[in-house]
């Protein structure tokens, strides 16, 4: 039994390595590529070839963290993205136990590598990571004194 356990871990590692090598060999990358019938061949080589147009529609968003001077914060809401760099974000937040309801307008930009930035209410700045199909967004606030992150999922175009 002891010998079986000794060989199980190396075998699992080798199996995972072999599958990864096979996936890389077949596709050249483990990062999914955006594919759509109306993209040019050059555009399909990019992860997010549509830039700001990658994000459009209504997204359900939730996140939380800590803000110096305020304490813990959690929030949820709907983010409306227009596909042109404009955003409206009505949300409810609990700031150290105090409930606030806010509508924060803003702007965003998306690069061809699926990274981006967003500014809400003129004061809150975020780095974004977007799925190639634009269905999901992960974000982290980049303002000093904040440890806030979250995600959003498209629910309607």
Secondary structure as GFF3:
##gff-version 3
##sequence-region A 1 157
A	DSSP	alpha_helix	2	27	.	.	.	ID=ss1
A	DSSP	alpha_helix	41	44	.	.	.	ID=ss2
A	DSSP	three_ten_helix	51	54	.	.	.	ID=ss3
A	DSSP	beta_strand	56	67	.	.	.	ID=ss4
A	DSSP	beta_strand	71	82	.	.	.	ID=ss5
A	DSSP	beta_strand	86	95	.	.	.	ID=ss6
A	DSSP	beta_strand	98	110	.	.	.	ID=ss7
A	DSSP	beta_strand	115	120	.	.	.	ID=ss8
A	DSSP	beta_strand	124	130	.	.	.	ID=ss9
A	DSSP	beta_strand	136	141	.	.	.	ID=ss10
A	DSSP	beta_strand	146	156	.	.	.	ID=ss11
###
